[in-house]
Amino acid sequence: MPTVLAGVGRLAPERIRHVASPLIELGCALHVLAEPRHHSRVEWAADVPLSSELRSELLQWTWTVRAVRARFFATSTSTGVPSWADELAALRARPPESLAAELVRPLRGRPLNSREVDIDAVRHWSRSRGPAVATLVEALLDSPAEPVRRFLDLLDACWSTWFHEVWESSRDALAARGRQDRDLAVRDGVLTMLQSLDSSVSIRDEDSAVVQKVQNKRIDLSDRSLLLIPSNHIAPHLFLGEIPGEPLTVIYPATGRGPAVPTAQQVKARLDALAAPDRLQVCRAVASEPRTAGEIAALWNLHPTQVTRHLKALTRADLVTAERQGRFVTYHLNEATLQSLGPHLLTLILR
């Protein structure tokens, strides 16, 4: 279930642009404020100097930056380092109806490449966010000028009260990272550059790359351009934004490749291996010390043939490792793989 970037070998470096956008980075930072635990940024979020009024206002708009984000948080027409004043002025100059349509799209879960807004669905799902959000969305749909102004004023308040300092401390490094990645594409090729952005990206062949996401889709880059946007707040995500008529946007961690990202197939295989009856018992039997299949069968009162089948499945899923000791084969729990599936699972097995 990966996302395949096709036609990369035919993407000339001249069609690659990079930007360090304060507006997009603010959108990423607001996403972290909405979900700090997921980003391991709880302390950072707690230290953001927000007044109670500003915090309350942000809570009513968090749906614009969560799983699906408004388009202006996902792309830019600029290159280099645009100013906050210019980006905000460009938003204020747009018709409020246009901005309102972008703001409500996340409530329907519509991807960026969809031009449709199902107003009835937006109204329906806004009510699941509570009465304040439902009232706000009604205003965006019926009379957008005032709520759009309110939203843009909120962004400007975030900029003036705290985000301008965040941006000043990171702007130059983000701009330098974008230039570095653009230069790498020119020097070593676009595929090499893409692979360097994040550990979820790998080269499939001379014309395509694979991004490990729980999205089975194909994006053809042979006849479009690419926009690179490094971010200090996007991790652990790698954001791919498809907007009709726009470059494919890649918002990626400025820190570069992190720990290896397993494929969806690998994760599914590990979960399937653990789902069979008795396999948690087998894992527990080899958690503390290496044991043979026969010893496990005797210890847990299981049939030896069944234990052997369990161990083969667990070994294929990399949940258990095998080692030969003379005429014996012993097995041991692979704690690192178990930990990657969740700390509660490993804690249960080690009890």
Buried (B, 14 or more C-beta within 10 A) or exposed (E): EBBBBBBBBEBEBEBBBBBBBBBBBBBBBBBBBBBBEEBEBEEBBEEBEBEEEBEEBBBBBBBBBEEBBBBBBBBBEBEEBBEBEEBBEBBBEEEBEBBBBBBBBBBBEBEBEBEEBBBEBBBEBBBEBEEEBBBBBBBBBEEBBEBBEBBBEBBBBBBEBBBBEBBEEBBEEBBEBBBBBBEBBEEEBBBEBBBBBBBBBBBBEEBBBBBBBEEEBEBBBEEBBBBBBBBBBBBBBBBBBBBEEBBBBBBBBBEBBEEEBBBBEBBBBBEEBBEBEBBBBBBBBBBEEBBBBEBBBEEEEBEBEBBBBBBBBBBEBBBBBBEEEEEEBBBBBBEEBBEBBEEEBBEEBEE
